Amino acid sequence: MGTFNVQIAIGDQRRERWTPLDAMVDTGASISSAPASILRELGVKPLLKQSFKFGQGEVRRMDVGQTWMRVEGREVITLVLFNEEGSSPLLGALALEGVFMGVDPLAKRLVPMNGLMM
């Protein structure tokens, strides 16, 4: 599947301040990520350290927090990875599922999805 970017916003815990970001849609990423400085500026605190395997095969333990995210006008509390400075923000699978959005890879856009209870 080709990659594409969408506009998202990461909010503080009270949903009072939002930082807009251009994020790459990455359904292969467990959770969304943003540069750590953006998350800290919003007051997001790390909750835990988790190991992540990157595309190059490298495994790193990194901080994970939880905060609000806005995608296509829908808001959800989701886990976020405190990524390195200069890294591109990613919109991962957990946030996409949380806002009930899927990926149309041909049109390179997000589409509303029904929730599944199978």
N, CA, C and O atoms as a MOPAC input file, in Angstrom:
PM7 MOZYME 1SCF
protein

 N      0.85300 1    -1.18500 1     0.00000 1
 C      0.00000 1     0.00000 1     0.00000 1
 C      0.88700 1     1.23200 1     0.00000 1
 O      1.87000 1     1.28700 1     0.73900 1
 N      0.56000 1     2.20400 1    -0.80500 1
 C      1.29400 1     3.45900 1    -0.82800 1
 C      1.01800 1     4.26700 1     0.42800 1
 O      0.00600 1     4.06600 1     1.10000 1
 N      1.90400 1     5.15800 1     0.73000 1
 C      1.71200 1     5.99600 1     1.90900 1
 C      1.09300 1     7.32700 1     1.50100 1
 O      1.19100 1     7.76500 1     0.35500 1
 N      0.45700 1     7.94600 1     2.47700 1
 C     -0.07700 1     9.28800 1     2.27800 1
 C     -0.19100 1     9.96300 1     3.63600 1
 O     -0.14500 1     9.30900 1     4.67700 1
 N     -0.33800 1    11.26900 1     3.60800 1
 C     -0.42000 1    12.05100 1     4.83600 1
 C     -1.81500 1    12.61900 1     5.01700 1
 O     -2.54100 1    12.84900 1     4.05100 1
 N     -2.17600 1    12.84100 1     6.27700 1
 C     -3.43800 1    13.49600 1     6.62600 1
 C     -3.16400 1    14.50600 1     7.73900 1
 O     -2.16800 1    14.40900 1     8.45600 1
 N     -4.05300 1    15.45800 1     7.86200 1
 C     -3.96500 1    16.42500 1     8.95300 1
 C     -4.61900 1    15.82400 1    10.19900 1
 O     -5.75600 1    15.35500 1    10.15300 1
 N     -3.88200 1    15.84800 1    11.31100 1
 C     -4.41300 1    15.42800 1    12.59800 1
 C     -4.11000 1    16.54100 1    13.59000 1
 O     -3.43400 1    17.51200 1    13.25200 1
 N     -4.60200 1    16.40200 1    14.80200 1
 C     -4.22200 1    17.31200 1    15.87700 1
 C     -4.07100 1    16.48800 1    17.14400 1
 O     -4.86800 1    15.58800 1    17.40900 1
 N     -3.04900 1    16.80100 1    17.91900 1
 C     -2.84500 1    16.16900 1    19.22000 1
 C     -3.19000 1    17.20000 1    20.26700 1
 O     -2.73200 1    18.34100 1    20.21100 1
 N     -4.01600 1    16.78200 1    21.24100 1
 C     -4.48700 1    17.70300 1    22.26300 1
 C     -3.92300 1    17.40500 1    23.63400 1
 O     -3.33600 1    16.35000 1    23.87300 1
 N     -4.11400 1    18.35400 1    24.52500 1
 C     -3.72300 1    18.13300 1    25.91300 1
 C     -4.80200 1    17.29800 1    26.60800 1
 O     -5.81200 1    16.94600 1    25.99800 1
 N     -4.58400 1    16.99100 1    27.86500 1
 C     -5.50300 1    16.13200 1    28.60300 1
 C     -6.90800 1    16.71800 1    28.73400 1
 O     -7.88100 1    15.97100 1    28.83000 1
 N     -7.02000 1    18.03400 1    28.73900 1
 C     -8.33000 1    18.69400 1    28.90600 1
 C     -8.98100 1    19.09500 1    27.58900 1
 O    -10.06900 1    19.67200 1    27.58500 1
 N     -8.33000 1    18.79700 1    26.48100 1
 C     -8.80500 1    19.15500 1    25.14000 1
 C     -8.93200 1    20.66200 1    24.96900 1
 O     -9.80100 1    21.13900 1    24.23900 1
 N     -8.06400 1    21.41300 1    25.64400 1
 C     -8.07300 1    22.87200 1    25.54500 1
 C     -7.06500 1    23.38300 1    24.52600 1
 O     -7.31800 1    24.37700 1    23.84600 1
 N     -5.92400 1    22.71000 1    24.41500 1
 C     -4.87700 1    23.12200 1    23.47000 1
 C     -4.63600 1    21.98000 1    22.49100 1
 O     -4.55700 1    20.81300 1    22.87200 1
 N     -4.52200 1    22.35200 1    21.21600 1
 C     -4.30400 1    21.36400 1    20.17200 1
 C     -3.12000 1    21.78500 1    19.30900 1
 O     -2.94200 1    22.96800 1    19.02100 1
 N     -2.32400 1    20.82200 1    18.90300 1
 C     -1.22300 1    21.06900 1    17.97700 1
 C     -1.52100 1    20.33400 1    16.66900 1
 O     -1.55800 1    19.10400 1    16.64800 1
 N     -1.73300 1    21.07400 1    15.58000 1
 C     -1.98000 1    20.41300 1    14.29300 1
 C     -0.69400 1    19.80900 1    13.74200 1
 O      0.38700 1    20.38100 1    13.88100 1
 N     -0.82900 1    18.64700 1    13.11700 1
 C      0.32100 1    17.95300 1    12.54700 1
 C     -0.05300 1    17.33300 1    11.21200 1
 O     -1.19600 1    16.93400 1    10.99200 1
 N      0.91900 1    17.26100 1    10.33800 1
 C      0.77900 1    16.53600 1     9.08600 1
 C      1.37300 1    15.15500 1     9.35200 1
 O      2.58800 1    15.01500 1     9.48500 1
 N      0.51100 1    14.12600 1     9.42900 1
 C      0.96700 1    12.80000 1     9.82600 1
 C      0.85700 1    11.79900 1     8.68500 1
 O     -0.10100 1    11.80900 1     7.91300 1
 N      1.85700 1    10.94100 1     8.60100 1
 C      1.80300 1     9.86100 1     7.62500 1
 C      0.91900 1     8.74900 1     8.18400 1
 O      1.08200 1     8.33700 1     9.33300 1
 N     -0.01300 1     8.26900 1     7.37100 1
 C     -0.86900 1     7.16000 1     7.76300 1
 C     -0.03400 1     5.88800 1     7.68000 1
 O      0.51800 1     5.56500 1     6.62800 1
 N      0.05500 1     5.16300 1     8.80300 1
 C      0.89700 1     3.97100 1     8.85400 1
 C      0.15800 1     2.85600 1     9.58000 1
 O      0.26200 1     2.72800 1    10.80000 1
 N     -0.58800 1     2.04800 1     8.82900 1
 C     -1.35100 1     0.96000 1     9.44500 1
 C     -0.44100 1    -0.14200 1     9.97600 1
 O     -0.90100 1    -1.02600 1    10.69900 1
 N      0.83800 1    -0.10100 1     9.63100 1
 C      1.80000 1    -1.05400 1    10.17800 1
 C      2.35200 1    -0.62700 1    11.51700 1
 O      3.08400 1    -1.38400 1    12.15500 1
 N      2.01300 1     0.57200 1    11.95500 1
 C      2.45700 1     1.06500 1    13.26200 1
 C      1.36600 1     0.78200 1    14.29000 1
 O      0.19900 1     1.10400 1    14.06400 1
 N      1.73800 1     0.18600 1    15.41000 1
 C      0.76100 1    -0.10500 1    16.46600 1
 C      0.07400 1     1.15200 1    16.96200 1
 O     -1.15200 1     1.21300 1    17.04600 1
 N      0.88100 1     2.15800 1    17.29100 1
 C      0.32400 1     3.39000 1    17.84100 1
 C      0.84900 1     4.58800 1    17.06200 1
 O      1.79700 1     4.48000 1    16.28500 1
 N      0.22100 1     5.71100 1    17.28400 1
 C      0.64600 1     6.95500 1    16.63400 1
 C      1.88300 1     7.48900 1    17.33600 1
 O      2.17300 1     7.12700 1    18.47600 1
 N      2.60000 1     8.34800 1    16.64500 1
 C      3.79600 1     8.92800 1    17.24600 1
 C      3.93800 1    10.38900 1    16.84000 1
 O      3.41300 1    10.83300 1    15.81900 1
 N      4.67000 1    11.11700 1    17.67900 1
 C      4.99400 1    12.51700 1    17.42100 1
 C      6.32700 1    12.79800 1    18.09300 1
 O      6.70900 1    12.09700 1    19.03000 1
 N      7.03900 1    13.81500 1    17.62600 1
 C      8.26200 1    14.18700 1    18.32700 1
 C      7.97300 1    14.44800 1    19.80500 1
 O      6.97400 1    15.07900 1    20.15000 1
 N      8.84800 1    13.96000 1    20.66100 1
 C      8.65700 1    14.05500 1    22.10800 1
 C      8.42500 1    15.49200 1    22.57300 1
 O      7.64300 1    15.71500 1    23.49800 1
 N      9.08500 1    16.46900 1    21.95400 1
 C      8.94400 1    17.86300 1    22.39800 1
 C      7.51100 1    18.36200 1    22.23100 1
 O      7.03300 1    19.14000 1    23.05700 1
 N      6.82300 1    17.93300 1    21.18600 1
 C      5.43300 1    18.34600 1    20.97100 1
 C      4.54500 1    17.78300 1    22.07200 1
 O      3.69300 1    18.48500 1    22.61600 1
 N      4.75200 1    16.51700 1    22.39400 1
 C      3.94500 1    15.88800 1    23.44500 1
 C      4.20800 1    16.53600 1    24.80300 1
 O      3.27500 1    16.79900 1    25.56100 1
 N      5.47400 1    16.79000 1    25.10500 1
 C      5.81700 1    17.42300 1    26.39600 1
 C      5.24100 1    18.84200 1    26.47400 1
 O      4.77800 1    19.26300 1    27.53400 1
 N      5.26800 1    19.57300 1    25.37000 1
 C      4.72000 1    20.93200 1    25.33600 1
 C      3.22500 1    20.92700 1    25.68100 1
 O      2.71900 1    21.87100 1    26.28900 1
 N      2.53200 1    19.86800 1    25.29300 1
 C      1.10400 1    19.73300 1    25.59400 1
 C      0.85800 1    19.16600 1    26.99200 1
 O     -0.28800 1    19.05000 1    27.42500 1
 N      1.93000 1    18.81600 1    27.69400 1
 C      1.78200 1    18.28500 1    29.05400 1
 C      1.53500 1    16.78900 1    29.10700 1
 O      1.16900 1    16.26100 1    30.15800 1
 N      1.73000 1    16.09200 1    27.98500 1
 C      1.56500 1    14.64300 1    27.97100 1
 C      2.73800 1    14.02500 1    28.72700 1
 O      3.89400 1    14.37600 1    28.49100 1
 N      2.43000 1    13.11400 1    29.62600 1
 C      3.46300 1    12.47000 1    30.43300 1
 C      3.61400 1    11.00900 1    30.00700 1
 O      2.62700 1    10.34700 1    29.68800 1
 N      4.84700 1    10.51300 1    30.00200 1
 C      5.03900 1     9.09300 1    29.71100 1
 C      4.36900 1     8.23600 1    30.78900 1
 O      4.46500 1     8.52700 1    31.98100 1
 N      3.69300 1     7.18300 1    30.34700 1
 C      3.05600 1     6.24700 1    31.27400 1
 C      3.88900 1     4.98800 1    31.45000 1
 O      3.88000 1     4.36700 1    32.51300 1
 N      4.61300 1     4.61800 1    30.39300 1
 C      5.38000 1     3.37700 1    30.41600 1
 C      6.44000 1     3.40800 1    29.34100 1
 O      6.42500 1     4.25400 1    28.44700 1
 N      7.35500 1     2.47200 1    29.44600 1
 C      8.33700 1     2.25000 1    28.38100 1
 C      7.95600 1     0.94400 1    27.69900 1
 O      7.63400 1    -0.04900 1    28.35200 1
 N      7.99900 1     0.96900 1    26.36400 1
 C      7.61700 1    -0.20700 1    25.59100 1
 C      8.64700 1    -0.44200 1    24.49500 1
 O      9.21100 1     0.50900 1    23.95400 1
 N      8.89000 1    -1.68700 1    24.17300 1
 C      9.78900 1    -2.01800 1    23.06800 1
 C      9.03100 1    -1.92100 1    21.75400 1
 O      7.88900 1    -2.36800 1    21.64700 1
 N      9.67900 1    -1.33400 1    20.76000 1
 C      9.11800 1    -1.19700 1    19.42100 1
 C     10.13600 1    -1.69000 1    18.40700 1
 O     11.32500 1    -1.38700 1    18.49700 1
 N      9.64300 1    -2.46000 1    17.43100 1
 C     10.48800 1    -2.92000 1    16.34000 1
 C     10.25200 1    -2.00400 1    15.15400 1
 O      9.11400 1    -1.82300 1    14.72000 1
 N     11.31100 1    -1.43200 1    14.63600 1
 C     11.24000 1    -0.49900 1    13.52400 1
 C     11.47400 1    -1.23300 1    12.20200 1
 O     11.97600 1    -2.35700 1    12.17800 1
 N     11.10300 1    -0.57800 1    11.11700 1
 C     11.17900 1    -1.16800 1     9.79100 1
 C     12.55200 1    -1.70800 1     9.42700 1
 O     12.65700 1    -2.66000 1     8.65400 1
 N     13.59800 1    -1.11500 1     9.96900 1
 C     14.96000 1    -1.54800 1     9.66700 1
 C     15.36000 1    -2.75500 1    10.51500 1
 O     16.46800 1    -3.27400 1    10.37300 1
 N     14.44500 1    -3.21200 1    11.41200 1
 C     14.72800 1    -4.36200 1    12.26500 1
 C     15.20700 1    -3.99900 1    13.65200 1
 O     15.28200 1    -4.86100 1    14.52900 1
 N     15.53400 1    -2.73600 1    13.86400 1
 C     16.02000 1    -2.27800 1    15.16600 1
 C     14.88600 1    -2.29500 1    16.19400 1
 O     13.74900 1    -1.94000 1    15.88700 1
 N     15.21700 1    -2.71500 1    17.42400 1
 C     14.25600 1    -2.70200 1    18.52900 1
 C     14.73100 1    -1.67700 1    19.55400 1
 O     15.88600 1    -1.69800 1    19.97800 1
 N     13.82900 1    -0.78100 1    19.94400 1
 C     14.15400 1     0.25100 1    20.94300 1
 C     13.05700 1     0.32600 1    21.98700 1
 O     11.88000 1     0.16900 1    21.66500 1
 N     13.43700 1     0.56600 1    23.25100 1
 C     12.47000 1     0.83800 1    24.31800 1
 C     12.23500 1     2.34900 1    24.33200 1
 O     13.17500 1     3.13900 1    24.41500 1
 N     10.95600 1     2.73000 1    24.24900 1
 C     10.62800 1     4.14600 1    24.13700 1
 C      9.45100 1     4.48300 1    25.04000 1
 O      8.66600 1     3.61500 1    25.42100 1
 N      9.34600 1     5.77500 1    25.37600 1
 C      8.25300 1     6.24800 1    26.21100 1
 C      6.93800 1     6.25100 1    25.44100 1
 O      6.89200 1     6.58100 1    24.25600 1
 N      5.86800 1     5.87500 1    26.14400 1
 C      4.50800 1     5.89200 1    25.60300 1
 C      3.63200 1     6.66200 1    26.57700 1
 O      3.70100 1     6.45100 1    27.78700 1
 N      2.80600 1     7.55700 1    26.04300 1
 C      1.84700 1     8.30700 1    26.84800 1
 C      0.45300 1     8.12300 1    26.27300 1
 O      0.23200 1     7.33200 1    25.35700 1
 N     -0.48500 1     8.88100 1    26.84300 1
 C     -1.87300 1     8.79800 1    26.39800 1
 C     -2.45800 1    10.20200 1    26.38500 1
 O     -2.31500 1    10.95000 1    27.35100 1
 N     -3.11700 1    10.55600 1    25.28900 1
 C     -3.74000 1    11.86900 1    25.19400 1
 C     -4.78800 1    11.88100 1    24.09100 1
 O     -5.06100 1    10.85400 1    23.47000 1
 N     -5.36600 1    13.04000 1    23.85400 1
 C     -6.40200 1    13.21100 1    22.84100 1
 C     -5.80200 1    13.36300 1    21.45900 1
 O     -4.74300 1    13.96400 1    21.28400 1
 N     -6.50200 1    12.80400 1    20.47600 1
 C     -6.12600 1    12.97700 1    19.08600 1
 C     -7.39000 1    13.25800 1    18.28300 1
 O     -8.44400 1    12.66900 1    18.52400 1
 N     -7.26200 1    14.17400 1    17.32100 1
 C     -8.37700 1    14.51800 1    16.43100 1
 C     -7.99800 1    14.09800 1    15.01100 1
 O     -6.96300 1    14.49400 1    14.47500 1
 N     -8.88200 1    13.27600 1    14.41800 1
 C     -8.67600 1    12.77600 1    13.05900 1
 C     -9.99200 1    12.93600 1    12.31500 1
 O    -11.01400 1    12.38600 1    12.72600 1
 N     -9.96800 1    13.68600 1    11.22200 1
 C    -11.18200 1    13.87800 1    10.40700 1
 C    -12.35800 1    14.37000 1    11.26200 1
 O    -13.50000 1    13.96400 1    11.04400 1
 N    -12.07400 1    15.24200 1    12.23100 1
 C    -13.12100 1    15.80800 1    13.07100 1
 C    -13.58500 1    14.90800 1    14.19900 1
 O    -14.45700 1    15.29500 1    14.97800 1
 N    -13.02500 1    13.72300 1    14.30200 1
 C    -13.38400 1    12.77900 1    15.36500 1
 C    -12.28000 1    12.77000 1    16.40900 1
 O    -11.09800 1    12.78100 1    16.06700 1
 N    -12.66100 1    12.75000 1    17.68000 1
 C    -11.67400 1    12.80600 1    18.76000 1
 C    -11.68300 1    11.51900 1    19.57300 1
 O    -12.73100 1    10.91500 1    19.80200 1
 N    -10.48900 1    11.11300 1    20.00400 1
 C    -10.33600 1     9.89700 1    20.79400 1
 C     -9.10800 1    10.03300 1    21.69300 1
 O     -8.12500 1    10.67800 1    21.32900 1
 N     -9.18200 1     9.41900 1    22.86600 1
 C     -7.98600 1     9.29500 1    23.70200 1
 C     -7.24000 1     8.07700 1    23.19500 1
 O     -7.82800 1     7.00800 1    23.03000 1
 N     -5.94200 1     8.23200 1    22.94800 1
 C     -5.16400 1     7.13400 1    22.37300 1
 C     -3.73800 1     7.15200 1    22.90800 1
 O     -3.27700 1     8.15100 1    23.46000 1
 N     -3.06100 1     6.04200 1    22.73400 1
 C     -1.65300 1     5.96000 1    23.09700 1
 C     -0.81600 1     6.65200 1    22.03600 1
 O     -1.13100 1     6.60300 1    20.84700 1
 N      0.25800 1     7.29900 1    22.48200 1
 C      1.18100 1     7.97500 1    21.56700 1
 C      2.62100 1     7.67100 1    21.97000 1
 O      2.95700 1     7.60400 1    23.15200 1
 N      3.44300 1     7.49300 1    20.97100 1
 C      4.86200 1     7.23600 1    21.17900 1
 C      5.62600 1     8.54400 1    21.19700 1
 O      5.45500 1     9.37500 1    20.30500 1
 N      6.46400 1     8.73900 1    22.19700 1
 C      7.35600 1     9.89000 1    22.26800 1
 C      8.52200 1     9.60200 1    21.32900 1
 O      9.48700 1     8.94600 1    21.72400 1
 N      8.44300 1    10.08200 1    20.09800 1
 C      9.45400 1     9.76700 1    19.09500 1
 C     10.58600 1    10.79400 1    19.12100 1
 O     10.51100 1    11.81800 1    19.80000 1
 N     11.62800 1    10.48700 1    18.36600 1
 C     12.80700 1    11.35200 1    18.31400 1
 C     12.48000 1    12.68600 1    17.66100 1
 O     11.55900 1    12.78700 1    16.85000 1
 N     13.24100 1    13.69900 1    18.02400 1
 C     13.08500 1    15.01300 1    17.40400 1
 C     13.41600 1    14.91100 1    15.92100 1
 O     14.36000 1    14.22500 1    15.52700 1
 N     12.63600 1    15.59600 1    15.11400 1
 C     12.84200 1    15.56100 1    13.68300 1
 C     12.13700 1    14.40700 1    12.99200 1
 O     12.11700 1    14.33400 1    11.76300 1
 N     11.55600 1    13.50000 1    13.77900 1
 C     10.83200 1    12.38100 1    13.16200 1
 C      9.48200 1    12.86500 1    12.64500 1
 O      8.91000 1    13.82100 1    13.17000 1
 N      8.98700 1    12.20500 1    11.62500 1
 C      7.67800 1    12.55200 1    11.07300 1
 C      6.57800 1    11.95600 1    11.94800 1
 O      6.68000 1    10.79900 1    12.35800 1
 N      5.53100 1    12.72400 1    12.24000 1
 C      4.40100 1    12.16900 1    12.98600 1
 C      3.74400 1    11.03600 1    12.19800 1
 O      3.64700 1    11.09100 1    10.97200 1
 N      3.29500 1    10.01000 1    12.92200 1
 C      2.62000 1     8.87700 1    12.31400 1
 C      1.23200 1     8.72200 1    12.92000 1
 O      1.04300 1     8.90500 1    14.12300 1
 N      0.27500 1     8.38700 1    12.08400 1
 C     -1.07100 1     8.02300 1    12.52700 1
 C     -1.14800 1     6.50700 1    12.44400 1
 O     -1.17600 1     5.94100 1    11.35100 1
 N     -1.18200 1     5.84500 1    13.60300 1
 C     -1.13100 1     4.39500 1    13.66300 1
 C     -2.49500 1     3.72600 1    13.74900 1
 O     -3.53500 1     4.38200 1    13.80300 1
 N     -2.45200 1     2.39800 1    13.76000 1
 C     -3.65600 1     1.57400 1    13.69700 1
 C     -4.58800 1     1.79200 1    14.88400 1
 O     -5.80400 1     1.84200 1    14.69900 1
 N     -4.05500 1     1.92200 1    16.09600 1
 C     -4.91200 1     2.06000 1    17.28100 1
 C     -5.77800 1     3.31300 1    17.21300 1
 O     -6.97200 1     3.25200 1    17.50300 1
 N     -5.20000 1     4.43700 1    16.83800 1
 C     -5.97900 1     5.68100 1    16.72500 1
 C     -6.98800 1     5.59100 1    15.58900 1
 O     -8.11900 1     6.05700 1    15.72100 1
 N     -6.58200 1     4.99400 1    14.47500 1
 C     -7.51600 1     4.83300 1    13.35200 1
 C     -8.73400 1     4.01200 1    13.78100 1
 O     -9.87100 1     4.38100 1    13.48700 1
 N     -8.49200 1     2.91600 1    14.46600 1
 C     -9.60500 1     2.09900 1    14.94700 1
 C    -10.43900 1     2.86100 1    15.96300 1
 O    -11.66100 1     2.72000 1    15.99600 1
 N     -9.78100 1     3.67400 1    16.79800 1
 C    -10.48800 1     4.43300 1    17.82800 1
 C    -11.45200 1     5.46100 1    17.27700 1
 O    -12.46800 1     5.75600 1    17.90600 1
 N    -11.15000 1     6.01200 1    16.11100 1
 C    -12.04900 1     6.99500 1    15.48000 1
 C    -12.88200 1     6.35200 1    14.37200 1
 O    -13.54400 1     7.04200 1    13.59600 1
 N    -12.83700 1     5.01200 1    14.31100 1
 C    -13.62400 1     4.25200 1    13.33300 1
 C    -13.37300 1     4.72800 1    11.90500 1
 O    -14.29800 1     5.02000 1    11.14700 1
 N    -12.08300 1     4.79600 1    11.56900 1
 C    -11.67600 1     5.17200 1    10.22100 1
 C    -10.80800 1     4.06000 1     9.64400 1
 O    -10.04400 1     3.40800 1    10.35600 1
 N    -10.94400 1     3.86300 1     8.34600 1
 C    -10.11600 1     2.91300 1     7.63200 1
 C     -9.36700 1     3.62200 1     6.52900 1
 O     -9.46600 1     4.84000 1     6.38600 1
 N     -8.62100 1     2.87000 1     5.75200 1
 C     -7.77500 1     3.43200 1     4.70800 1
 C     -8.27000 1     2.96800 1     3.33900 1
 O     -8.47700 1     1.77700 1     3.10900 1
 N     -8.45200 1     3.91900 1     2.44700 1
 C     -8.70900 1     3.62100 1     1.03400 1
 C     -7.36300 1     3.82900 1     0.33300 1
 O     -6.99400 1     4.96300 1     0.02800 1
 N     -6.62400 1     2.73600 1     0.07400 1
 C     -5.27200 1     2.88000 1    -0.46600 1
 C     -5.23200 1     3.39300 1    -1.89700 1
 O     -4.24200 1     4.00200 1    -2.30300 1
 N     -6.28000 1     3.16100 1    -2.66500 1
 C     -6.27300 1     3.64100 1    -4.05100 1
 C     -6.47900 1     5.15100 1    -4.12500 1
 O     -5.78700 1     5.84900 1    -4.86500 1
 N     -7.45300 1     5.64800 1    -3.33800 1
 C     -7.73200 1     7.08300 1    -3.33100 1
 C     -6.81300 1     7.82700 1    -2.36300 1
 O     -6.80900 1     9.05700 1    -2.32700 1
 N     -6.03400 1     7.07700 1    -1.57900 1
 C     -5.12900 1     7.66200 1    -0.58200 1
 C     -5.88000 1     8.62400 1     0.33700 1
 O     -5.56600 1     9.81100 1     0.42400 1
 N     -6.88900 1     8.06500 1     1.02200 1
 C     -7.66900 1     8.86500 1     1.96600 1
 C     -8.22600 1     7.96300 1     3.03800 1
 O     -8.25300 1     6.74000 1     2.89900 1
 N     -8.67500 1     8.59500 1     4.12000 1
 C     -9.33200 1     7.86800 1     5.20200 1
 C    -10.83100 1     7.80300 1     4.91100 1
 O    -11.40800 1     8.72100 1     4.32800 1
 N    -11.44300 1     6.70200 1     5.33000 1
 C    -12.87900 1     6.51600 1     5.11500 1
 C    -13.51900 1     6.03500 1     6.41700 1
 O    -12.91100 1     5.25800 1     7.15400 1
 N    -14.74800 1     6.49100 1     6.70900 1
 C    -15.46600 1     6.01900 1     7.90000 1
 C    -15.71400 1     4.51300 1     7.82700 1
 O    -15.97900 1     3.97000 1     6.75400 1
 N    -15.62700 1     3.85800 1     8.96200 1
 C    -15.84700 1     2.40500 1     9.03900 1
 C    -16.86600 1     2.11100 1    10.13500 1
 O    -16.97100 1     2.84600 1    11.11600 1
 N    -17.60300 1     1.04300 1     9.95500 1
 C    -18.46400 1     0.55200 1    11.02500 1
 C    -17.61000 1    -0.14000 1    12.07300 1
 O    -16.56500 1    -0.71200 1    11.76100 1
 N    -18.06000 1    -0.08300 1    13.31300 1
 C    -17.41700 1    -0.87500 1    14.34900 1
 C    -17.78200 1    -2.34000 1    14.13900 1
 O    -18.83800 1    -2.65000 1    13.58700 1
 N    -16.91100 1    -3.23200 1    14.57900 1
 C    -17.16900 1    -4.66300 1    14.41200 1
 C    -17.41400 1    -5.31500 1    15.76500 1
 O    -16.67800 1    -5.06000 1    16.71800 1
 N    -18.43600 1    -6.15100 1    15.85700 1
 C    -18.75200 1    -6.90500 1    17.06700 1
 C    -19.03400 1    -8.34600 1    16.64600 1
 O    -20.15600 1    -8.83200 1    16.79100 1
 N    -18.03100 1    -9.01300 1    16.13400 1
 C    -18.24100 1   -10.35000 1    15.56500 1
 C    -17.85300 1   -11.41700 1    16.54600 1
 O    -17.96200 1   -12.60500 1    16.24200 1

